[in-house]
């Protein structure tokens, strides 16, 4: 069996991402040397029987986006206190993107920073959420508005965990894979699963190495996310994140065309890749209004200067700020009218 190791190289904080079948069996050798205790954060139904050489406790958090809250961080912090976790110990997140976001943020705040190791069990977590150190929880006003940059000590992408993943969770991961497709032009679906995950990790790692705190090029990884996050909030999280990203990618192409940045053929290409190649929905679900989505987009944490989008161009994706509300309103109304 092939095992891939990709190192995310940040100054003084290099860490490995291991991809393959059964890789989590080697977790003990990648724990911080100082760790004497561990808290494993996971969800019900996720196998989290790790072979750890140190004392450990497993804490089960709830399902659904309502769990991704400051109340959960407080509850976890009390668990850390009860177990006597110090900043020399380790927090281990075992699960999908929600778990790694929560575990990472909880670790970043405990004693002002405690090591965290991620065991990604969903495709979305493997190709995106568990890599790069962006952690956070939601507020009613928006997704991931409270968080921190806190890089893991190691990440395990054990492909065995995908065998029992529900079909919808696999589609959710494909939304982020499609994003990398547009950012690089790579035919990712032509690769074996292990190669595809490794390539996505490599792409994400490269962006993180160049721009850890998203002040420049790393913002390209938000392609499709402005509308996606708005749809998640407005729709009460009925859309999974990757499903929303796929729709957001197609809308970003339509908006770019409306702003004369790309041709209609390039828009058609986005439609083809998302709907045909990746088999994902490409339209806003019924029940959402243009104004509610606009309001949610205006509260997005990436909206540093007016409405901010990553938009395609003849030179590739670019971050575009100060996009007028009228332009977005018109493009969104047109997009939502399409069958």
C-alpha positions as CSV (number, residue, x, y, z in Angstrom):
1,X,0.0,0.0,0.0
2,X,1.2,3.4,-0.9
3,X,1.7,6.0,1.9
4,X,2.3,9.6,1.0
5,X,3.9,12.1,3.3
6,X,3.6,15.8,2.6
7,X,5.4,18.3,4.9
8,X,3.8,21.7,5.4
9,X,6.9,23.9,5.9
10,X,6.4,26.9,8.1
11,X,9.3,28.6,9.9
12,X,10.0,26.6,13.0
13,X,6.6,24.8,12.7
14,X,7.0,22.2,10.0
15,X,4.5,19.3,10.3
16,X,3.7,16.1,8.4
17,X,0.5,15.1,6.6
18,X,0.3,11.4,6.2
19,X,-2.0,9.9,3.6
20,X,-2.8,6.3,3.0
21,X,-4.6,3.2,4.3
22,X,-3.9,2.5,8.0
23,X,-1.6,5.5,8.5
24,X,-3.2,6.3,11.9
25,X,-1.7,3.2,13.3
26,X,1.6,5.2,13.5
27,X,0.2,8.1,15.5
28,X,2.2,7.4,18.6
29,X,5.5,8.4,16.9
30,X,4.1,11.7,15.8
31,X,2.8,12.9,19.2
32,X,4.7,15.8,20.9
33,X,7.5,14.4,23.0
34,X,6.4,16.4,25.9
35,X,2.9,15.0,26.0
36,X,1.9,12.9,29.0
37,X,-1.9,13.2,28.5
38,X,-4.3,13.5,25.6
39,X,-7.9,14.4,25.1
40,X,-9.5,12.9,22.0
41,X,-12.3,15.0,20.6
42,X,-14.7,13.2,18.2
43,X,-18.4,12.5,17.4
44,X,-20.7,9.5,17.9
45,X,-20.2,6.9,15.3
46,X,-16.6,7.8,14.4
47,X,-14.1,5.1,15.3
48,X,-11.6,6.8,17.6
49,X,-9.8,3.8,19.2
50,X,-6.3,5.2,18.9
51,X,-3.2,3.3,20.1
52,X,-1.8,5.9,22.3
53,X,1.2,5.4,24.7
54,X,-0.1,8.0,27.1
55,X,-3.1,8.5,29.3
56,X,-6.1,9.7,27.3
57,X,-9.8,10.6,27.5
58,X,-12.3,10.7,24.7
59,X,-14.9,13.5,24.6
60,X,-17.9,13.2,22.3
61,X,-19.3,16.4,20.9
62,X,-22.6,16.8,19.2
63,X,-23.6,16.6,15.5
64,X,-24.7,19.6,13.3
65,X,-23.5,23.1,12.9
66,X,-25.1,24.2,16.2
67,X,-22.3,22.3,17.9
68,X,-19.7,24.5,16.3
69,X,-20.1,27.2,19.0
70,X,-18.4,29.0,21.8
71,X,-20.5,26.9,24.2
72,X,-18.8,23.8,22.9
73,X,-15.4,25.4,23.4
74,X,-16.3,26.2,27.0
75,X,-17.4,22.6,27.6
76,X,-14.2,21.2,26.2
77,X,-12.1,23.6,28.2
78,X,-13.8,22.3,31.4
79,X,-12.9,18.7,30.3
80,X,-9.3,19.8,29.8
81,X,-9.2,21.3,33.3
82,X,-10.7,18.2,34.9
83,X,-8.1,16.1,33.3
84,X,-5.3,18.4,34.1
85,X,-4.2,19.0,30.5
86,X,-1.2,21.3,30.3
87,X,0.3,23.2,27.4
88,X,2.8,20.3,27.1
89,X,0.1,17.7,26.5
90,X,-1.9,17.2,23.3
91,X,-5.5,17.5,21.9
92,X,-6.4,15.1,19.2
93,X,-9.3,15.8,16.8
94,X,-10.8,12.7,15.1
95,X,-13.5,13.4,12.6
96,X,-14.5,15.6,9.7
97,X,-14.0,19.3,9.2
98,X,-16.3,20.4,12.0
99,X,-14.3,18.3,14.5
100,X,-10.9,19.5,13.3
101,X,-12.1,23.1,13.4
102,X,-13.4,22.8,17.0
103,X,-10.5,20.7,18.2
104,X,-8.0,23.2,16.7
105,X,-9.7,26.2,18.2
106,X,-10.0,24.6,21.6
107,X,-6.3,23.7,21.5
108,X,-5.3,27.2,20.4
109,X,-7.1,28.8,23.4
110,X,-6.2,26.2,26.2
111,X,-3.3,27.7,28.1
112,X,-2.9,30.1,25.2
113,X,-1.8,27.3,22.9
114,X,-1.6,23.5,23.3
115,X,-0.5,21.1,20.6
116,X,-3.2,19.5,18.4
117,X,-3.1,16.5,16.1
118,X,-5.8,15.9,13.5
119,X,-7.1,12.5,12.4
120,X,-9.2,13.4,9.4
121,X,-12.0,10.9,8.7
122,X,-13.9,12.7,5.9
123,X,-12.8,13.6,2.4
124,X,-13.4,17.3,3.0
125,X,-11.3,17.3,6.2
126,X,-8.5,15.4,4.3
127,X,-8.3,17.7,1.3
128,X,-9.0,21.0,3.1
129,X,-10.2,21.5,6.6
130,X,-7.6,19.7,8.6
131,X,-4.7,21.3,6.7
132,X,-3.4,24.8,7.3
133,X,-4.3,25.8,10.8
134,X,-7.5,27.8,10.3
135,X,-9.8,27.0,13.2
136,X,-13.0,28.5,14.4
137,X,-16.6,28.3,15.5
138,X,-19.8,30.0,14.3
139,X,-22.0,32.8,15.5
140,X,-25.7,33.2,14.4
141,X,-24.4,36.0,12.2
142,X,-21.9,34.0,10.2
143,X,-19.6,31.0,9.9
144,X,-16.2,30.8,11.5
145,X,-16.4,34.4,12.8
146,X,-14.5,33.5,16.0
147,X,-11.3,31.5,15.6
148,X,-7.5,31.5,15.4
149,X,-4.7,30.3,13.2
150,X,-3.2,27.3,15.0
151,X,-1.2,24.8,13.1
152,X,-1.4,21.1,14.0
153,X,1.6,19.0,15.0
154,X,0.6,16.3,12.5
155,X,-2.3,15.3,10.3
156,X,-3.4,11.8,9.4
157,X,-5.6,11.1,6.4
158,X,-6.4,7.5,6.8
159,X,-8.2,6.4,3.7
160,X,-9.7,3.4,5.5
161,X,-12.2,5.8,7.1
162,X,-13.7,6.7,3.7
163,X,-15.0,3.2,3.1
164,X,-18.0,3.8,5.3
165,X,-18.5,7.4,4.6
166,X,-22.1,8.3,3.4
167,X,-22.4,9.3,-0.2
168,X,-23.4,12.9,0.7
169,X,-20.2,13.3,2.7
170,X,-18.1,12.1,-0.2
171,X,-19.9,14.7,-2.5
172,X,-19.2,17.3,0.1
173,X,-15.5,16.6,-0.2
174,X,-15.7,16.8,-3.9
175,X,-16.9,20.4,-3.7
176,X,-13.4,21.3,-2.3
177,X,-11.7,19.1,-4.8
178,X,-13.5,20.9,-7.6
179,X,-12.1,24.2,-6.2
180,X,-8.6,22.9,-6.6
181,X,-9.5,21.8,-10.1
182,X,-10.1,25.4,-11.0
183,X,-7.1,26.8,-9.1
184,X,-4.6,24.4,-10.8
185,X,-6.3,22.9,-13.9
186,X,-5.4,19.5,-12.7
187,X,-7.6,16.5,-13.7
188,X,-7.9,15.3,-10.2
189,X,-10.6,12.7,-10.8
190,X,-8.2,10.9,-13.2
191,X,-5.9,10.1,-10.2
192,X,-6.2,7.2,-7.8
193,X,-7.8,8.2,-4.5
194,X,-4.5,8.3,-2.6
195,X,-2.9,10.4,-5.3
196,X,-5.9,12.8,-5.5
197,X,-5.9,13.4,-1.7
198,X,-2.1,13.8,-1.7
199,X,-2.3,16.3,-4.6
200,X,-5.0,18.4,-2.8
201,X,-3.0,18.4,0.4
202,X,0.1,19.5,-1.6
203,X,-1.9,22.3,-3.2
204,X,-3.3,23.5,0.1
205,X,0.1,23.2,1.8
206,X,1.8,25.3,-0.8
207,X,-0.7,28.1,-0.4
208,X,-0.3,27.9,3.4
209,X,3.5,28.0,3.2
210,X,3.3,31.2,1.1
211,X,0.7,32.9,3.1
212,X,-0.1,31.4,6.5
213,X,-2.5,34.1,7.7
214,X,-4.4,34.7,4.5
215,X,-3.1,38.2,3.8
216,X,-2.5,37.4,0.1
217,X,-2.4,34.3,-2.1
218,X,-4.0,31.9,0.5
219,X,-7.2,33.9,0.0
220,X,-7.5,32.1,-3.4
221,X,-8.6,29.0,-1.4
222,X,-11.8,30.9,-0.6
223,X,-12.9,30.5,-4.3
224,X,-16.6,29.8,-4.2
225,X,-16.9,30.4,-0.4
226,X,-18.4,33.9,-0.3
227,X,-21.8,32.7,-1.5
228,X,-21.3,29.3,0.0
229,X,-21.1,30.6,3.6
230,X,-24.1,32.8,3.0
231,X,-26.2,29.9,1.8
232,X,-25.2,27.8,4.7
233,X,-26.3,30.5,7.2
234,X,-29.5,31.5,5.3
235,X,-30.5,27.9,4.7
236,X,-30.0,26.9,8.3
237,X,-27.1,24.6,7.3
238,X,-29.3,22.3,5.3
239,X,-26.5,22.5,2.7
240,X,-23.3,20.7,3.6
241,X,-20.2,22.9,3.2
242,X,-18.8,21.2,0.1
243,X,-22.2,21.3,-1.6
244,X,-22.4,25.0,-1.0
245,X,-18.9,25.6,-2.3
246,X,-19.8,23.9,-5.6
247,X,-22.7,26.2,-6.1
248,X,-20.5,29.1,-5.0
249,X,-17.9,28.3,-7.6
250,X,-20.5,28.4,-10.4
251,X,-22.0,31.7,-9.2
252,X,-18.5,33.2,-9.0
253,X,-18.0,32.4,-12.7
254,X,-21.3,34.0,-13.5
255,X,-20.4,37.1,-11.5
256,X,-17.0,37.3,-13.2
257,X,-18.7,37.1,-16.6
258,X,-21.1,39.9,-15.6
259,X,-18.0,42.0,-14.6
260,X,-16.4,41.3,-18.1
261,X,-13.6,39.3,-16.5
262,X,-14.2,36.0,-18.3
263,X,-15.9,34.7,-21.4
264,X,-19.2,32.9,-21.5
265,X,-17.2,29.8,-22.5
266,X,-15.3,29.9,-19.3
267,X,-18.6,30.1,-17.4
268,X,-19.8,27.0,-19.3
269,X,-16.6,25.3,-18.3
270,X,-17.4,25.9,-14.6
271,X,-20.9,24.5,-15.1
272,X,-19.5,21.5,-16.9
273,X,-16.8,20.7,-14.3
274,X,-19.1,21.1,-11.3
275,X,-22.3,19.5,-12.6
276,X,-21.0,16.9,-15.1
277,X,-17.4,16.0,-14.0
278,X,-18.0,16.1,-10.2
279,X,-21.8,15.4,-10.3
280,X,-22.6,18.3,-7.9
281,X,-25.6,20.6,-7.7
282,X,-24.8,24.0,-9.3
283,X,-27.9,26.1,-8.4
284,X,-29.1,27.9,-5.2
285,X,-31.8,25.8,-3.5
286,X,-35.3,27.2,-3.4
287,X,-36.4,29.2,-0.4
288,X,-33.5,31.7,-0.3
289,X,-33.9,35.3,-1.3
290,X,-31.4,37.6,-3.0
291,X,-31.5,40.1,-0.2
292,X,-31.0,37.5,2.6
293,X,-27.9,36.1,0.8
294,X,-26.6,39.6,0.2
295,X,-26.9,40.5,3.9
296,X,-25.1,37.3,4.9
297,X,-22.3,37.9,2.4
298,X,-21.8,41.4,3.8
299,X,-21.0,39.9,7.2
300,X,-18.5,37.4,5.8
301,X,-15.2,37.6,7.6
302,X,-13.4,38.0,4.3
303,X,-15.4,41.2,3.5
304,X,-12.5,43.5,4.4
305,X,-13.6,46.2,2.0
306,X,-17.1,45.9,0.8
307,X,-18.2,42.6,-0.8
308,X,-15.2,40.5,-1.5
309,X,-15.0,37.5,-3.9
310,X,-12.4,35.3,-5.5
311,X,-13.1,35.7,-9.2
312,X,-11.7,34.1,-12.2
313,X,-9.9,36.2,-14.9
314,X,-7.8,35.6,-18.0
315,X,-4.9,35.4,-15.6
316,X,-6.6,33.0,-13.2
317,X,-8.4,33.6,-10.0
318,X,-7.9,36.9,-8.2
319,X,-9.2,38.4,-4.9
320,X,-11.6,41.3,-5.8
321,X,-12.8,43.7,-3.1
322,X,-15.3,46.4,-3.2
323,X,-17.7,44.6,-5.6
324,X,-20.8,46.7,-5.7
325,X,-23.9,45.4,-4.0
326,X,-25.9,46.4,-7.1
327,X,-23.6,44.3,-9.3
328,X,-23.9,41.3,-7.0
329,X,-27.6,41.7,-6.6
330,X,-28.2,41.8,-10.3
331,X,-25.9,38.8,-11.0
332,X,-27.3,36.8,-8.2
333,X,-30.9,37.4,-9.3
334,X,-30.0,36.3,-12.8
335,X,-28.2,33.3,-11.5
336,X,-31.1,32.2,-9.2
337,X,-33.5,32.5,-12.1
338,X,-31.7,29.8,-14.1
339,X,-33.3,26.4,-14.3
